[in-house]
Amino acid sequence: MHLLDLSTELLIDIVELLDEARDVLALGLSCKRLKDITIPFPLEYRSFIWPTHDASWIRGSNDVQASSTIALTSGPEDRPNPYGELGLDCEDWLSEEPRRWRAIRSLYVHKLGTRTAPRFMQGQEAASRPGRSIPPEILAQLSKPTTGGEEYYMRSVARLEYIITAFSKALLRVPHLTSLTWNWIGPGSTSPLWEAIRAQSSLKRLSFNIESHPLFLQSSGSTSEAITLLMRMLDDCPSLEQLAITAPVFLSSPDPLAHPQRGWFEDCLVDHSWSQLQKLELGQMVLGPAKGRHLAAFISRHRGLKQLRFTKASFPATILNRIALPHLTDFAFDTPYYAQFPVELLSMLPQFPRLQHLQFRNQSILEVLSAARPLKDRITGMPLNQGPAAEWKNIMFPASHVDTLAVWAHYFNVAPRLQTLVLRASGRLNDTSEQPNDSSLKMRLRHTREGLSLKEVFARVIDNAARVDSEVRGRGSTLDLWITCVRDEP
């Protein structure tokens, strides 16, 4: 039987089983009949940014309107939405038909929110609807003029609590949520958001990023308390497959190794596990009195992990020694404490037999790339690596750094399935374009500045290296050196 031989009711039931918007779109584009039951509904409801606010509220707008008529277009004439009325309008719109709540699978909450309504509210019918007013008692507190200081702070706190409470009530009405991204200020311990998360038993992906803000600085205690509450709520989400947690770290010393006492601690991970967890990212976590034992035990309980990432880690990679992850294919360890190559990572690679992607911080690449900048072709005199360093591809490296290049090759030799190595560094390349005056030194530099491709170096270390590509990707003051090794089939 062909798919299109089924009744429309059965086809609608099949669409209900598709959680990803891209899958719904692909099905809808296959023929007109399927398009009619997928586009625009439920496609436009599958994933969207929950409308909260734009940045204007934090500046304390005093000319608040008693009623909110929201412009539902995205043009520059839109007036700011400083008090979240658009979120109330969105809730009312979804409530008009229960099937709209059932169609939602993925929600995003960002600190800057959006002044543009979700796409499904931008039609003629939605634009003609009057906006819902803020409750009078909330409006009175939010619209009170301030001259700064404590009054300004209290109004901002009231705004925060109002938005989180409104979103939490709406979240409880989503029965089939599979993905939630929270990229905002951390809720308090009594926030209704925690219970709303606990109610999402079908949740598969959660990204919880607590943003720091001058008005809502999280102390070490409150940050850890928020993460502890989050983990406790997630115990009721047995289908969790992806978990990412990042929270601000506040240090009383510029040396985080000496004073890592403020931030969210590994203790938050005690006694938690999810049998289906495949991707885990922990950002800015610090070790507690257990000195890494809780973290190691938590990782050990998730042997099915395929992706493991640590960002801005305040501990060495040796914490993970002797933890075997047989299914891990993607491992990233970003820490500011490695000025040179982290040798301990090399010794850990046998614990990850299926590893394909490895990323870590290595400041020494700045020295290597700086030495690669002045390399020139012997015949034409043209630079071997042309253009800005952040755009280099298939880089020619200086022969003087062949030992460093060989170490990079050794990573691929120890991890036989490794395909991509990403080395990250922060800073600028040194200016090595000036030539020395001493003639003998010039002669020595002429030989040491010969260009080498990574393929030449890797072939000496890896027997089956067929092709080695290199590329620099820049983002702000951060440079990433991507090395991809393609091997011959055995």
N, C-alpha and C positions, 0 to 999 in steps of 0.2 A: 504494500500500500504506500502511495506517495503521501508526503506531508500535506499537500494541498487537498487531498481527498478527505481529510478530517473536517469535522464541523468547526464553525467559528468559535464555539464555546471551548472546544478542546484546544484550539490554537491559542486562545487567550490564556488558558491554563498553562500551556507550555511557555508562553512569554513570561508568565509570573515566576517561573523557575529560573529565569535569566537575571542574575544579580548585576552584572556589569552593563553599563550603558553602551559600551562598544559592541557587545554581543546583541543587544536589542537593535542597535542601528544596523549592524550587518544583516540581521534577519529582515528588517524592514526594507532594506534596499534590494532585496532579492526579487521581489515582485510586487505588483500593485495591491494584491489582496493582503499580503502580510504588512505592507506599508500602512494600510488603513487601520490595522489593529496595534501598531507600534509607534507611529509618528503622527502627531506630536505626543500622544499619550500611549504608553507610559514613559517614553524615552526622556522627555524633558523633566520628569520627576525623579529619575533614577539617582542623579547625583547633582548637587548644587550647593552654593555657599549660602548659609543661613543669613538673611539680612539682619544685621545688628546696628551698626552705626558707621559713620566715617570719623575722621580724626578731629572734626571740629568740636566735638563735645568736650574734649580734654582742655580746650582753651577757655571753656566756661561761657558759652553764648548766653546772654541775658535776655534776648528778645525771643523767648519761647512763645509759641502760639498755643492758645488754649485748646484748639482742635487741630488735627493733623490731616491736611489734604496733601497726599503724597504724589509728587510727579513720578510716574512710572516709566519714564523714558531715560535714556542714558546720555542725553545731550548736555552741553555745558551750562544750559539754563537751569538745570536742576538745582533747587535750593538744598542746602545741607540738611541732613537727617540726624540732628544731634541727640535725639532722645529715643531712638529705636522704634518709632511708630510703624515703620515699614515691616518690622518683625511681627507686630500685632496684625497688620493687614495680611501678611503671609499666612499666619495661623488661621485667620478667619477664612481665607480663600481655600485652604486645604480642608477645613471643617465642613464646607458646603457639600462635599462629596467624600464619604469615607474611603472610597477607592483611591483617592489621591494620597492619603496617608499610607495606604498599603503599598503604593508604587515606589515609595522612597527606599533607597538602599544605602546611600552614602551622603553624609553631611559634613560640611566644613565650617568651622567657626574660627575666624581670624581676628587679630587684634584691631585691624583697621576696618573690618567689616566690609560693607559695600553699600553705596548709596543707590545702586541699581537693583531693581526688583528681579527676582528669578525670571528666567525666560518665560515660564508658563504663566506669569502674571503680567506680561507686557502686551497682551492682546487688547482688542477694543473693549471687550466686556470688563476686563480687570481694571483698565484705565478709567472707566466711568464710575467705579465704585467709590464711595466716600471712605476716607481713612478713619480708623478707630482712634478715639481720643485716649490719652493716658489717664489712668485713674487719678482723680483730683488730689488725693493725699500725696501721691508720688509726684505729680506735676508741681505741687506747691513747694516741695522740698528741692526739686531739681531746678526750678526757675527762680529761686531766691537769689537776689544779687549778692555778690561777694566782693570783698576787697583783697582776697588772698588769705594766706595763713590757714588756720584750722577750719574756717568756714568753707574755703575752697576744697580742702581735703575731704571734709564730710560730704560735700555735694558730689564729689567724684566717687567716693565709696558708695553712696546711695545709687549712683548711676550704674556702677559695677554690679551691685547686688540685684538691682532691678532687671538688668539685661540677662544675667545668669539665671535668675528665677524664672523669667519669661521663657527662656530657651529650654530650661529643664522641664517645664510643664508641657511644652510642645514635644520634647523628645519622648516623653512618656506615651505619646499618642502614635508613635511610629512602631508598628508591630514587627516589621521585618528588616530592621536596620542591620547591615552587615559591615559597615565601615564608618568610623567617626574620627575626624581630625580636629583636635583642639589646639589652637595656636594663639593662646591668650593668657591673661593674668590668672594665677592660681586661685581656685575657689577656696573659701574658708571651710573649716571643719563641719559647720552646720549647713552648708550649702545643699539645696535639694538636687544639685547635679549628680551627687554620688549615687543616690537611690535611682535616679533616672538611668545612669549607666548600668547599675546592677540589673535593671529590668530588661536590658537588651540581651537576652539569652542567645540570640542568633548572631551576635557580633563576632566577626572574623578578623577584622583589622582595626587596630586602635593606634593612633599617633597622638601622644599627649605631650605637648611642648609648652611648658610654663614660661611665659615671657616676663622678664623683669621690667619694672617701670618705676620711675622716681616716686610716684605716689603710692605704689603698692609694693614696696621692697619686701621680699619674703625673707624672714629670718631663717636660720638653719632649722629651728624647731618646726616652724609652720610649713616649710617646704617638705621636710621629711614626713610630717603628719599628712600632708596632702597626698603624697605618693603612697604612703601606707594605706590610706583610705581607698585610693584608686585600686591598689592591688587586691584589697579585701573585696571590693565590689566586683572585680573581674573574676573572682573565684566562682561566680555564678554564670560565667560565660564560657562553657566547656568547649565551644567550637573555635576559640581564639587561635588564629594561625599567624598573625603578625602583630608585634608589639614594639612600639618605639616610645621611649620616655626621655625627655630632656627637661632639666630644671636648672635655674641659675645657681651658681656657686659663689658665695661671698667669702673671700679670704681676708684675714687680718694681716697677711704678710705677702710680699711679692714672691716668696718662695713657697709654692704650694706643697712641696714635699715635706717641708718642715711644719707647715700649719694647714693641713687639709680639714680642719675641724668644722667648717661651716659649709653646708650644702645639703644635698640629699644623700643619704648613706645606704650602704649595701644592706643594712639591717632591714630595709623595707622589703627585701626579696625573700626573707625567711619563710619557709613552709608554703611557698606558692609554686604551682606547676600547672602546665597545660599540655595534655598529651598530644595535641595536634599542632603545637607551636613550631613554625618553620623559619620565621624571620624575627630577629631580635636586635634592637638598637638601643643602647644605653648611653645617654649623653650627659657629661659633666657630673658623673657620679663619683663620690669619694669613698674611701674605705673607712670603716668604723673600727671599734675596739677589736672586732674579730680579725682585722688585718687581712681581709680577702677570703676568709674561709666561707662566709655566707655567699659571696659572689661565686666562688668556685663550686659550691654545692648546688647553687641555683642553675648554673650552666650544665653541671653534670646530670641534672634531672631532665634535661632536654637534649637527649642524644640525637633526636631527629632534626635538629637545626640544620638548615641549608644556608642561611645567611646570618652572620654575627658581626655587629659593628659597634665599636666604641668610639665616641667623639669627645675630644677634650678630656681624655682620661687622666686622672691624677694618680695613677699607679702604674707600675711596670707590667709588662706582658707576662712575666714569670708567674703571676697569679694563676694563669691558666695552664701551668705545667701539669703534665700527666692527665689532662682531660681529653679523652678521645672523642672526636665528633666525626663518625664515619661517613656522614652524609653532607658535611659542610662543603659548599662550593664557593662561597664568597666570604672573605674575612677582611675586615678593616680595623686598624688600631691606630687612632690618631691621638698622640700625646705630645705635649711640648717638651718632654724631657730628653728626647733623643737628638742630640746635635749631630751624631754620626750614626752609622748603621747599627740598628738594634740586633745584635748577634743572637739574642735569645729567641727572636722570632724564627730565625733560620733553624734553630734546634727544635722548634715546636712543629715545624711543617709535617713531619711524619705522623703526627696525631690527626692530620686532616688528609687522608689519602685521596679524596676526590676534589681537592681544592683547585679551582679554576681562576679565581680572581683574588689578588692580594693587594692591599693598600696600607701604607703606613707613612709616617712623617720621617723625612731624612733631609736634614739641612745641607748635607754635603753636595746635593745636586746643584746648589747655587754655585759652588766652586767649579764643578765640572762644566756647567753650562756657560759660566763666565769665560772659562778657558776655550770653549768652543766658538765663542763669538768672533775672535780675530782670524780664524782659519780661512785661508784663501787657496784657490786653485793655483797650482804651480805654473800653469801655462797661461791662463787668461788673467790671473790676478783677481778674479771675482770672488766674493765671499762664498764659502761653502754652505753657510747657513744664512740665507737672506731674509730680510724683513725683521719685524719685531720678534723677540725671543718667544713671546706668548703665542706665536703663530708658526713656529718651526715644525716641520715634518721631515721624517727620514733624515734625522740629524747625523752629521758627521762629527765625531768626537775626537778630542786631542789624544795623540798617542801617549802623551805624558801621564794620562789617567787610565791606562789600560788595566791596571790592577783593580781599580774601582769598577770598571765595566765587567771584569771577570767575576767579581762578587755578585753583581746583578745576575749574571748568567747562572751562577751557582744556585740561586733561588729556583730557577726553572729545572735545574738538574736534580735538586732534592725533592721537588714536588713534580712528579712526572706528568701530571695532568694540568699543571698551571698554564694558563693561556695569557693572562694579563697581569702585569705588575705596575702599580701606580705609586710613585714616590712624590710626596708632598713637601713643600718648603714654603716658608714665609720670608719675604724680603726681596731685595733687588739684586740683579746681577752686578758684579764688580766690573769696572771699566778697565779692561786689559788691552785697550787699543794702542796705548803709548809704547813706542819701541825704545829699548835701552840704547845707551850710547856706546857701551863697551862692545867692540867688534867680536871678540871671542864668545861673549854671551849671546850676541845676535846669531852666531853660527849654531850654538847649541839649541837656541829656541827654534831655529829653522827646522831642525830635525824633530824636536819635541812637538812642534805644531803641525805635524803631518796629520791628516784626517783619517780616522778609522770609522768604518760602519760597525754597528752592533752585530751584524751578521758575521763579520770577520772574527770578532771576539767570541761570540757565542759558539761558533763552529769548533773552537778549540776545547770547549767545555761540554757541549751537548752534541752527541753523535748524530741525532736525527733532526737538527734545527734546519728547516727548509727555508724559512723567511722570518726576519725580525724587523718589525716596524717600530718607529719611535715618533712621539708627538708631544709637544708642550701645549698645555691648556692653561690659560691665565684667568684669574678671577680676583680683581682687586690686587692686594699685595700677596696673594697666594699663587704659587706656580705648581702645577701637577705635571710630572713627566710620566707619560704612558708608554709602556713597553709591551708589545704584543709579539709573542713567539708562536709561529706556526710550525708544527713538526710533521715529518714524514710519517705516513702510516706504517706500522710495524709489519 
